[in-house]
Amino acid sequence: MDHSKPETFKPETSKPETFKPFFNMNIRLFKPSVGEEELQLIRESFERSWIGLGPNVSQFEAEWEKFSGAAMAVGVNSATAALHLALAAFRFPEGKKVLVPSLTFAATATAVLYNRLVPVFVDSDPVTLGMDLNDLARKYDKDCVAVMPVHYAGHPVPMEKLMPWARERGLKVVEDCAHTAGAMYKGQMLGLWGDIGCYSFEEKKLMTTGDGGMMVTNDPELFRDVKAMRWVGIDKDNWKTAQAYTTANRDAMHWFYEIAVLGYKYNMNDLAAAIGLAQLKKLPAMSRRRSEIIRQYMDGLEGVPGVAPMLPFEPENYCYQMFGIRADQRDEMMIHLKGLGIATGCHYTPLSIQPLFAPWGHTCPFVEKEHERLITLPLHADLTDEEVDYVLDGIKVFHEAVVA
């Protein structure tokens, strides 16, 4: 994370003047932090009457390259699209296998199915809930062509161990960075350890474009056809097969395009990119505010029996999209907190027990059981200290009632 600027994110919402336990609070689980800066850039798009794939997208891609240090970035309409195209870029033979974590959003594994590949589900590390590298090694066989590590909640997978393991076996690595953006791990930006990194700008993420995603790589040759693939196969910048038009007639042939690859309607548009350009400027401050909230949660949970942080959060070091706990009476606590106006969630029901993935499922015994203890708590940059205290008091009151 960038700690160079001392500014603190100032929430758009006002803080309660006094903390009134369990009185008139309605606390959202996730919330985008948007305001006048985003509206101004949207207005500018309206004024020039260009709201589709256009200059804002190109600028956002350039800004993301600068922010991440990537050699090339391509904006798309979702992280789901990014993951799909990331695997498609390698043109793996149909029926080959891809190693994916069970504890992740559906898109990580549906991207495998979109490419007519086979998902191999990997169990979670009992401490971090990220990919269990021992189980990863057990699940590997000669038909595996790629591995898709997910930095769950924003906590890094030990990439310094995974990458040499993958390279020794000739595996391609697609990093799913939907839960993080801008975090450095051992001197390298998360998303640039693997061959391709994929970020999410859906409304609940660290920054948003409403819906949207970004793909990055340090090997631009991998993205040779990706811009065409994101826009129904149309490549308007591609003059490879039209050499006769690259000199005297080029200006006259401004309409020329070719379709040489199978594409999808996955492009980002200028309205989304306008929001993204404003959000990117806010991202360091919003991430710092999230870190402050996580530290407040962790300090407040010390000494509460039967409750522990979901994973070994390091809020001063990494960017987290989610904060959660492990609780012995998960369902009862969630009902209790809901009664106090506190939204909670469970991220996620493991994919290895979902009906869609039944042919490859029930192979991750630890997380298939442990997910029943996971509770996601409110976390967003507009959350106030008083609201965090309210959540903590709600947890403590539940514990006292159970003990009594």
C-alpha positions in Angstrom: 0.0 0.0 0.0 1.0 3.6 -0.5 1.6 5.2 2.9 3.3 8.3 1.6 0.3 10.6 1.9 -1.0 11.5 5.3 -4.5 12.4 4.2 -7.4 10.3 5.6 -10.5 9.5 3.5 -13.5 11.6 4.6 -16.8 9.7 4.3 -19.6 11.3 2.4 -22.0 10.3 5.2 -22.1 12.3 8.4 -21.0 10.7 11.7 -23.5 10.4 14.6 -22.6 12.9 17.3 -22.9 10.3 20.0 -22.9 6.6 20.0 -26.2 5.1 21.0 -26.0 1.4 21.3 -28.6 -0.5 19.2 -30.6 2.6 18.4 -31.5 3.7 14.9 -28.5 2.2 13.1 -28.7 0.6 9.7 -25.2 -0.5 8.7 -24.6 -1.7 5.1 -22.3 -4.6 4.4 -20.6 -2.9 1.4 -21.0 0.6 -0.1 -19.4 2.4 -3.0 -17.9 5.8 -2.1 -18.8 8.1 -4.9 -19.5 11.8 -5.2 -19.0 15.0 -7.2 -15.7 14.0 -8.7 -17.3 11.0 -10.5 -20.3 13.1 -11.6 -18.0 15.7 -13.1 -16.2 13.2 -15.3 -19.5 11.7 -16.3 -20.8 15.1 -17.3 -17.8 15.6 -19.5 -18.6 12.4 -21.3 -22.1 13.5 -21.8 -21.0 16.9 -23.1 -18.8 15.4 -25.8 -21.6 12.8 -26.6 -19.2 9.9 -26.4 -20.2 7.3 -23.8 -19.3 4.0 -25.4 -15.8 2.5 -25.9 -13.7 5.6 -26.3 -11.0 8.0 -25.0 -11.9 7.6 -21.3 -11.3 3.8 -21.5 -7.9 4.4 -23.2 -7.0 7.0 -20.5 -8.1 4.7 -17.7 -6.0 1.8 -19.1 -3.0 4.1 -19.3 -3.5 5.3 -15.7 -3.9 1.7 -14.5 -0.7 0.8 -16.2 1.1 3.6 -14.4 -0.6 2.8 -11.1 0.2 -1.0 -11.2 3.4 -0.9 -13.1 2.1 -3.3 -15.7 3.4 -3.2 -19.3 -0.2 -3.4 -20.6 -3.7 -3.0 -19.2 -7.0 -3.7 -20.9 -10.4 -2.5 -19.5 -13.4 -4.8 -19.7 -17.0 -4.7 -18.4 -16.3 -7.1 -15.5 -13.7 -9.2 -13.7 -15.7 -12.2 -15.0 -14.9 -11.1 -18.5 -11.3 -10.5 -17.6 -10.9 -14.0 -16.2 -12.7 -15.5 -19.3 -10.4 -13.7 -21.7 -7.3 -14.3 -19.6 -7.7 -18.1 -20.0 -8.9 -17.7 -23.6 -5.6 -15.8 -24.5 -3.7 -19.0 -24.0 -5.9 -21.1 -26.3 -5.6 -24.2 -24.2 -6.8 -27.5 -25.8 -10.4 -28.4 -24.8 -10.7 -30.7 -21.8 -7.4 -29.6 -20.1 -7.6 -28.8 -16.4 -7.2 -25.6 -14.4 -6.5 -25.5 -10.7 -8.8 -23.1 -8.8 -9.7 -22.5 -5.2 -13.0 -23.7 -3.9 -13.5 -20.7 -1.7 -14.0 -18.0 -4.3 -16.7 -16.2 -6.3 -18.3 -18.3 -9.1 -16.6 -16.4 -11.9 -13.2 -17.9 -11.1 -14.4 -21.3 -12.0 -17.1 -20.4 -14.6 -14.2 -18.8 -16.6 -12.8 -22.3 -16.8 -16.1 -23.8 -18.1 -16.5 -20.9 -20.6 -13.2 -22.1 -22.2 -14.3 -25.7 -22.3 -11.7 -26.6 -19.6 -12.1 -28.7 -16.4 -12.0 -27.1 -13.0 -9.9 -28.8 -10.3 -10.9 -27.5 -6.9 -8.2 -26.8 -4.3 -8.9 -26.7 -0.6 -8.2 -23.6 1.6 -5.3 -23.0 3.8 -6.7 -23.4 7.4 -5.0 -20.1 8.5 -5.3 -17.7 5.5 -8.2 -19.3 3.7 -6.3 -18.8 0.4 -5.1 -21.7 -1.7 -3.6 -24.5 0.3 -0.4 -25.1 -1.6 -0.1 -28.6 -0.2 -3.5 -29.6 -1.6 -2.6 -27.8 -4.8 0.4 -30.1 -5.2 -1.8 -33.2 -4.5 -4.4 -32.1 -7.1 -1.9 -31.5 -9.9 -1.6 -33.9 -12.7 -0.1 -33.8 -16.3 -3.4 -32.6 -17.7 -3.3 -29.4 -15.7 -2.4 -26.3 -17.8 -3.0 -23.4 -15.5 -3.6 -22.3 -11.9 -5.8 -19.4 -10.8 -4.8 -18.1 -7.3 -7.3 -15.9 -5.6 -6.1 -13.3 -3.0 -9.0 -14.1 -0.8 -10.5 -11.0 1.0 -7.3 -9.3 -0.2 -4.8 -11.5 1.7 -1.9 -12.6 -0.6 -1.4 -16.1 -1.7 2.3 -16.9 -1.1 3.2 -16.2 -4.7 7.0 -16.6 -4.0 6.2 -20.3 -3.4 3.5 -20.8 -6.0 5.3 -19.3 -9.0 8.4 -21.5 -9.0 6.1 -24.5 -8.4 4.0 -23.5 -11.4 6.9 -22.7 -13.7 8.5 -26.1 -13.0 5.4 -27.7 -14.3 4.8 -25.4 -17.3 1.6 -24.0 -15.8 0.3 -20.6 -16.7 -0.8 -18.4 -13.8 -3.8 -16.1 -13.8 -4.1 -14.0 -10.6 -7.6 -13.3 -9.5 -7.2 -9.9 -7.8 -10.9 -9.1 -7.4 -10.5 -8.5 -3.6 -7.4 -6.3 -3.8 -6.0 -3.4 -5.8 -2.7 -1.6 -5.3 -1.1 -4.0 -2.7 2.6 -4.8 -2.8 3.7 -8.3 -1.8 7.4 -8.9 -1.3 8.2 -5.9 -3.5 5.9 -6.9 -6.4 2.4 -5.6 -7.1 -0.3 -8.3 -6.6 -1.6 -9.0 -10.1 1.9 -8.9 -11.7 3.3 -12.1 -10.2 1.6 -14.3 -12.7 1.2 -14.2 -16.5 -2.1 -12.2 -16.3 -3.8 -10.4 -13.4 -7.5 -9.6 -13.3 -9.1 -6.9 -11.1 -12.7 -6.1 -10.3 -14.4 -2.7 -10.2 -17.9 -4.0 -9.3 -19.7 -1.7 -6.8 -18.6 -3.6 -3.7 -14.9 -3.6 -4.5 -12.1 -1.4 -3.2 -12.9 1.0 -6.1 -15.7 0.9 -8.5 -16.8 1.7 -12.1 -20.3 0.4 -11.3 -19.4 -2.8 -13.0 -16.0 -3.3 -14.7 -12.7 -5.0 -14.7 -9.1 -4.7 -15.8 -6.6 -7.2 -17.1 -2.9 -6.6 -16.8 0.3 -8.3 -18.0 4.0 -7.7 -18.3 4.0 -9.7 -21.5 2.1 -7.6 -24.1 2.3 -10.4 -26.7 -0.2 -12.3 -24.5 -2.7 -9.5 -25.2 -2.1 -9.3 -29.0 -5.7 -10.2 -29.7 -7.4 -9.4 -26.4 -8.6 -5.9 -27.4 -10.4 -7.6 -30.4 -11.6 -10.4 -28.2 -13.3 -7.9 -25.8 -15.2 -6.2 -28.7 -16.9 -9.0 -30.7 -13.6 -9.8 -32.5 -13.3 -6.4 -34.2 -9.8 -5.1 -34.4 -9.9 -1.5 -35.7 -6.2 -1.0 -35.0 -5.1 -4.1 -36.9 -3.5 -3.4 -40.2 -1.5 -6.7 -40.3 -3.4 -8.0 -43.3 -4.0 -4.7 -45.0 -0.4 -3.6 -45.8 -1.5 -1.9 -49.0 -3.5 0.6 -47.0 -0.8 1.6 -44.5 0.8 4.3 -46.6 -0.9 6.6 -49.0 -4.5 5.2 -48.5 -4.4 4.8 -44.8 -6.4 8.0 -43.9 -9.0 7.1 -46.5 -9.4 3.7 -45.0 -10.3 4.9 -41.5 -13.4 2.7 -41.6 -11.3 -0.5 -42.1 -11.4 -3.3 -39.6 -11.0 -7.0 -39.6 -12.4 -9.9 -37.6 -9.8 -12.6 -37.2 -10.7 -14.0 -33.7 -13.8 -15.1 -31.9 -14.8 -12.1 -29.7 -17.3 -11.2 -27.0 -19.2 -8.0 -26.0 -16.9 -7.4 -23.0 -15.7 -3.9 -23.6 -15.7 -1.2 -20.9 -17.5 2.0 -21.8 -16.5 5.7 -21.3 -19.1 6.2 -18.5 -17.6 3.4 -16.5 -14.1 4.6 -17.2 -15.0 8.1 -16.1 -16.0 6.8 -12.7 -12.9 4.7 -12.7 -10.6 7.7 -13.3 -12.1 9.5 -10.4 -12.1 6.4 -8.1 -8.4 5.7 -8.9 -7.4 9.0 -7.5 -9.3 8.2 -4.3 -8.1 4.7 -4.0 -5.1 5.2 -1.7 -7.1 7.2 0.8 -10.0 4.8 0.7 -7.7 1.9 1.2 -6.1 3.6 4.2 -9.6 4.2 5.7 -10.4 0.5 5.2 -7.1 -0.4 7.0 -8.1 1.8 9.9 -11.5 0.1 10.2 -9.9 -3.4 10.1 -7.5 -2.4 12.9 -10.4 -1.1 14.9 -12.2 -4.4 14.4 -9.2 -6.5 15.3 -8.5 -4.5 18.5 -12.1 -4.7 19.5 -12.4 -8.4 19.1 -9.4 -9.3 21.3 -10.5 -11.3 24.3 -14.0 -12.2 22.9 -14.2 -16.1 23.2 -15.6 -18.1 20.3 -14.9 -15.3 17.8 -11.7 -14.6 15.9 -10.7 -12.7 12.8 -11.4 -14.7 9.6 -7.7 -14.7 8.6 -4.4 -13.1 9.7 -5.3 -9.6 8.5 -2.3 -7.2 8.1 -4.2 -4.0 7.4 -1.0 -1.9 7.5 0.5 -4.0 4.7 -2.3 -5.1 2.3 -5.5 -3.8 0.7 -8.6 -5.8 1.9 -12.0 -5.8 0.2 -13.6 -7.8 3.0 -13.3 -8.2 6.8 -14.9 -11.2 8.6 -14.8 -13.4 11.6 -15.0 -17.1 12.4 -17.8 -17.8 14.9 -18.9 -21.0 16.6 -22.6 -20.0 16.3 -22.5 -18.4 12.9 -26.2 -18.5 12.0 -27.4 -17.4 15.4 -25.0 -14.5 15.5 -26.0 -13.3 12.0 -29.6 -13.3 13.0 -28.8 -11.4 16.1 -26.8 -8.8 14.2 -29.5 -8.5 11.6 -32.0 -7.6 14.4 -29.7 -4.7 15.3 -29.7 -3.4 11.7 -26.2 -4.7 10.9 -25.9 -6.4 7.5 -23.6 -9.4 7.3 -22.8 -12.0 4.7 -21.0 -15.3 4.1 -18.3 -15.3 1.4 -18.5 -17.9 0.1 -20.4 -21.1 -0.1 -17.5 -23.2 -1.5 -17.9 -23.9 -5.3 -17.0 -27.6 -4.7 -20.4 -28.1 -3.1 -22.4 -26.0 -5.6 -24.7 -28.0 -7.9 -23.2 -26.6 -11.1 -19.8 -28.1 -10.2 -21.0 -31.4 -8.8 -19.1 -33.5 -11.4 -15.8 -32.1 -9.9 -16.9 -31.4 -6.4 -16.8 -32.5 -2.8 -13.0 -32.6 -2.9 -12.2 -29.9 -0.4 -13.1 -31.2 3.1 -11.7 -28.4 5.2 -13.4 -25.4 3.6 -16.6 -27.4 2.9 -17.0 -27.6 6.6 -15.2 -24.4 7.8 -17.3 -22.0 5.6 -20.2 -22.7 8.1 -18.2 -20.5 10.6 -17.5 -17.6 8.4 -19.3 -14.2 8.8 -18.4 -11.2 6.6 -18.8 -7.9 8.6 -19.5 -4.4 7.2 -16.5 -2.8 5.6 -16.4 0.2 3.3 -14.6 3.5 3.3 -17.7 5.5 4.5 -18.0 3.4 7.6 -17.6 5.5 10.8 -15.8 4.6 14.0 -19.1 4.8 15.8 -20.6 2.3 13.4 -17.7 -0.1 13.9 -18.1 0.2 17.6 -21.8 -0.6 17.2 -20.9 -3.8 15.3 -18.4 -4.8 17.9 -20.8 -4.2 20.8 -23.4 -6.3 18.9 -21.0 -9.2 18.8 -20.0 -8.8 22.5 -23.7 -8.6 23.5 -24.4 -11.9 21.6 -21.5 -13.6 23.3 -22.6 -12.4 26.8 -26.1 -13.7 26.1 -24.8 -17.1 24.9 -22.5 -17.4 27.9 -25.3 -16.4 30.3 
